[in-house]
């Protein structure tokens, strides 16, 4: 069915979504959902909406009827929970002093955040530009790469997501964002993403190194490649490359003078158990893009950090955004980083990862419909596919699981149609994790008898 042709996000036009509205058939909720559909432009992946929210706190979302959801999605801005008291306090203090800083001026919070980010990164990654969102950070990185290398061509991955603007979707690999757009930014070459389960090179016999070899093949054949844009670990369906893959990619980029641009917008700041995901591999990017959780779950805030040697674009406006040096965004980010350090969040997430791995392995052992479980830190993917099943059946099973979980107060995203993606707030307690996994287990029971 055409409605199941999705590469990212759950299917919001299916029969299962329509059935969901019978579950939340409160007249006030239905009325607001109808108003939303009447006044906003409709678009894939967000229209129609799931519910109407009124309140949030910690790991929970609450709708206008008082129903609560444990949020294991949160658009990856909810790392430290909703309405984190420490972050909110710092923002309220800043609101009374300097809520906005116009261009041509700087401010102390912005300077302090730039210094802080530089101190957290290795080598000479210390030149910063802020932006109001991750898509804009990607745009800056692509522009800077052209100036640094003198080349306009970029390699990226199929199924990747780097934002929704025309330049970002040109570099991205998801059909939902590119279809019907006509000509896009020229010079983009896409290659298969490194996949360790059911990928196109799964039978190559050398793990995911075949994907890295393909990168070098394209660079050598195409010529004039200036940058390789890639997520260190893909957030949407939780693809985690091997150490050997990343060693080879870094070697290839250095050899061919191709800038390695890492998109860590959804996964930096503790999601993987490290401040930055590339730290798992002991490599360095040439440019890193950050966002989402950077704003502390409150402010739209993003950044790129580049090498000192890349500070050569003085005559070009790389970003020049109205909220380029947002004092509120900077304060939110500084408070987020302070909170992480004070509460040893990285250590907590590493301990949670051990628990999640053990518990999800139990689910994989129990349910034949689970084909693969993969994850790190508090980023986990459960791929539903049996060896002899069609993808269509796995998609329906994933929908059953998702909506059954929603009924019982657990919200998460489905990616690639059949991957349950679990990204809880990093502050989640062990008791709350157990509660969520029990809801998931019961939903998998129901999906297991699906005919």
N, C-alpha and C positions, 0 to 999 in steps of 0.2 A: 504494500500500500504506500502511496506517495507520502502520506502524512507521517510515515515512519522514517523518512529520509532525513535523518538528523545526524549531525556530527558532533554536536555539543549541546548539553542541556536535555531536560526531559521533554516529552512530547505533549505540548499543551493544547493540541487540537484533536486528541484521540477520544475514543469512546470512554476510556477510563477517566480522562479529565472531566468529561461531561457528567459521569456518574459521581465524581467527587462533589459536585455542587449540590447533589441531593443530600450529602452528608452534612454540609454547612448551609442548609436551606433556611436559615434565619432571614426574615424579610428585610431587616436593616442591612445585613451583609450583602444580600443579593442586590439591593437597591444601589449600594455604593459601588459594587462591582459593575453594574450596568452603567452608572455614571462615569466610572473610569473608562469603560469601553466607548462611551459616547464622546468624551472630551480629549482623550489622548490618541495620537496616531497609533494605529495598530502595527505591531512588528513581531517577527518570529521570536520565540523564546520568552516573551514577556506579556503577550496579550492572547487570551485573557489571563488575568492574575489568579493566584491561588486563593487568596484570602485578603482581609482588610485588617491591618495591624493598628494597634492603639498604644502599645507599651512594650518596652524591652528592658531587661535587666539580667546581668550575668550571662548565662548560657541560654536564656529563654526569650522567646517572642510571645506576645500575648495579643490576641485579636480583640475586636470590639465587643465580642460576646464573653470574653474572659477565658477562652480556650488558650492553653499554653503549648508551645512547641519547644523542644530542645533543638537548638539550631546547629546542625552539623554541615552547614553550607556557608551562610553569612557573607557571600561574595568575597570571602577571605579578608574582610576588614575587621572581623570580630575576634582577632587573636587574643586580646586581653579582656574579652567579654563586653557586653553592652553596658553603656553608661558607667564605665569603670570610674569609681569615685575619685581616685587620685588624678586621673586625666581630666575629668570634668572640673575639679577644683582648680587646676592650673589654667584651664581655658577660661573659667569665670574670672579669674584674676586678670588675665590678659585682656579680656573684653573691656574691662574698666580702664585700660591703659592705652592700648594701640590695637584695635581690631583689624585695621587694614593699613598696608604700607604701599603707597603708589610707586610706580616705576620711577627710576632715576634716583630713588632713595633706597637705603638699606635699613636694617633694624637688628638689634642685638639677638633676638631669638633665631633669626635666619642665619646669622653668622655662627652662632653657637651650634646650631644643628649641622651646618656644613662642616665645621671642625669636628664634631662628634662622629659623623658618618665617615669622614676621612680617617679618623683614628681607629675605626673598627675594621678597615679594609687593609689588605696587605700591599707591600711594595709602594709604588708611587700613585696608587689610585686615590687621588685626593682633590680632583677638580670637579666641582658640583654645579649642577643646575637644577632648580626646582620647577615643578609644573603642577597644574591643578588636577591631573589625572594620569593614569598609566599610559593611555593611548598617546598623550602628548609627550611623555617621556620617550616612548618608542620613536616618535617622529623626530625628536631632538637627536637621538642616537643615530638614526639613519642619515640625517643631515650631516652630523659631525663626521661620520665614517666617510662620506663622500669627500669632505674637505681634507681629512687626514690622509686618505689613500689616493685621492685623485681618480677614484673609480666609482661608478654608480651601481654596479651590479651586486646583488645580494643573494646568498643561498639561505633558504629557510626550510621548514619541514611541512609536509602534508599533515593536515589535521591540527596544526598549531594555531593558537590564538594569541594575538599581540595587540588587540584593540580594534575599534570599530570605525575609525576614520579611513579615508580612502587610501592614504599611504600605508596605514597599519594593516588593512585588509589585503592590500597588494602583497605585503610580505607574509601575511597569514595564510593558512592552508585549509580554512573551513568554508565549505560551499555556501552555508546559510548567509554569510556576510558578503560574499562576492557575487552571487548570482544576480542577474539582471542589471549589473552595474556598468557593463560595457568596458571600454579600455581603462586599464588601471596603470599604476606606476610601472614603467618598463624595467627590464633588467633583473627580474626575480626568477631564480631557479629553485624549484622545490624538490626535495629528496625525501625518501621514506623516513619516518621517525624510528629511532632505536626501540624495538619492542622485543621483549624476552618471551612473550606468550602470543602465539598465533600471529606473528608478524610475517611480512612478505619474505624475509630472509631467515625464518625460523629454522629451516633445515639446512642452512649454509654450513653448519658444522664448526663454526668459530664464534659462537655466541653472537654478540651484537657488533663485533668488529667489522662485519660485512657492511654495516651502515656507515661506519667511519671511512672504510675504503671507498664507498660510493661517493662520499663527500670529496675526497681527493680526485676521484675520476672526473667529477663535474667541474671542479676548479681547474684541472688541467685541460679539459676539453673546451670549456666555455671561454676561459680567459677573462681578464678584466674584472674578476670578482674582488670586491673590496671588503665584504663583511659576511660573516656567518651568524645569523640571528637564531637563537635557540633558547628554550627554557632548560635550565640545568636539570630539573626533573619536571616532567609535564604534569601540571596540576589537574587537568580536567579528568583524565582517566588513569592517572597515577602510573606513569611510565618512568622507571628508575634505571637509567643506564648503568653499565658496569664501570669499575675503575679503569679497566683496559680501554673501554670506549673513550673515556674522557682523556686519558693519557694520549691516545692516538689523535683525537681531535685537536688537542692543544698543540701537539707536534705538527700536524698538518697546517694549522692556521699560522703558526710561527714560520714554518718552512716557506709558505707561499705568500707571506706578508698580507694575510687576511685578518681583519680585526674580528676577534671573538666577542660578540655582544650577547651577554647573558640576560635573559628576561627572567628576573626573580620577583616580578611584581606581586604574584599571589602567594609565593612560598618563602620569602625572606622573613627575618625577624622571628625565628623560633619554630616555624611550622614543621621543619624537618628535624628539630632537635639541635640545630646549629643556628647561629645568627644569620648566616647565609648558606644556601644549599651547596655552593661550590666548595665550601670548606670540607665537605665529606670526601672530596676527591683530591685535595691538595694541589689544585690548579689555580691560576689567576685569569680572570677575564681581562679584556682590554677596555671594555665598557660594561657597566652593569646598570640595569634599569630596575627601579624600586617603586613601590606604590602600595595601594590598598591598606594593609595593616600599618603602614607608615603614619597614617593620620589618626592612629589610636582608636579607630572605630567611630570617629566623630567627624573629622575634617577630611575633605578630599585633598590628598597630598601625594605627590610622586616626586621622583628625582632620578637623575642619571649621575653616575660618578665615572669619570674617565681618568686616564693617566695624565700626569703632569705634562708629558711631551705632546699631548693632544690639545693643549691650550693655544691653538693657532687660528682661531676663528674670530678674531677681534673685529673684523670688518663685516661680519655676517650676524644677523639676528637669528640665533638658533632657536630660541624659545620666545622671548618677548611677550609673555602672557601677562594679563592684567593682574592675576594673583600669583605672580612669579615668586615673590619672597613673602608669602603669607605669614604674618606673625602668629596668627592662630594655628595654622597648619604646623608651623615650626614648633610652637609650644606643645601641641598635641604629640608630635613626634618625639620631642625631648622627654616628655612625661612618660610616653610609652617605653622608651629605652631605659629610663630611670626605674620604672616599675619592674621591668624584666630583670634588671640587675639586682634590685633590692629583694625581689621575691624568688630569685634563682629559678626563673622560668625554664631556662634551657635544661637544667638538671632534671626538673620535674618532667619535661616532655620526653627526655631520654628514658626515664623510668616508665612513663606511660606507654612508650613504644614497646617495651618488653611485654607489658601486660596485654596490649592490643594484639601483638603478634601471636601470643599463646591462645588468646580467646578466639581470634578469628581463624586460627588453625583448627580449633575444635569445631567451628561451624563448617569449615571446608570438609573436614572428615565426616561430618554428619549429613551434609546435604549434597547429593550428587549433582544438583543443578549449579553448584559453584565450580567454575572451571579454574579460577585462579584467584589468589589473594596476594596483594603486593602493597607494600607501604614502608614508610619511615616516619619517625616522630609521631605526630598526630595528623598524618596525611595517608589515607588508606583507600584502596580500591578493591572492590569485590566484583569480579567479572562473572556474570551468569551466562554460561554456555556449556551444554553437554556436547560430547564429541559428535553425536549423530543428529543433534538438533540444528534446525535452521536458525539464522539470526533473528528471524521474525518471531519465533517462539520465545527466544531469550528476551527479546524486547518486551513481549507481553508479560513474561515472568517478572521482569524488572519493574514494570508498571504496577503489578499486583503488590510487590514488596513495598514500593515507595508509598502508594496510597494507603496500604494497611498501616504502615508506620506513621503516616500523617494522621490517620484516624486516632492513633494511640499516642500522639504527642511527640513524634520524632521527625524532623525535617532534614532532608539531604537532597543532593542533586544526583540525577542519573546522567552519565556521559556516554557518548558513542552508542546510545540506545540501550546498552545492556551492562554498563559498569556502575555499580553503586559507589559513589564517591563520598567518603566520610572525612569531614574537616571540622571537628569540634573546636570551640574556643580552648586556648591553651591553659586556661585557668580551671578547666573542668575537674571536678573531684573524681576520685576512683569510684565512689558510690554512684555518681551520675553516669559514669561510663558503663558500669554494670547494668544500670537501669536501661540505658539506651540499647545495649547489646541484647538484653532480654526482649525488648520490643522488636528488634531486628530478627532475632531468632524465631519469634512467634510468627512474624510476617513471612519468613522463609518457609516455615511449616505450611502456611496456606498456599504459597506459590508452588510448593512441591507437589501438590495434588491438582495443579492446574491441568485442564485438558483442552 
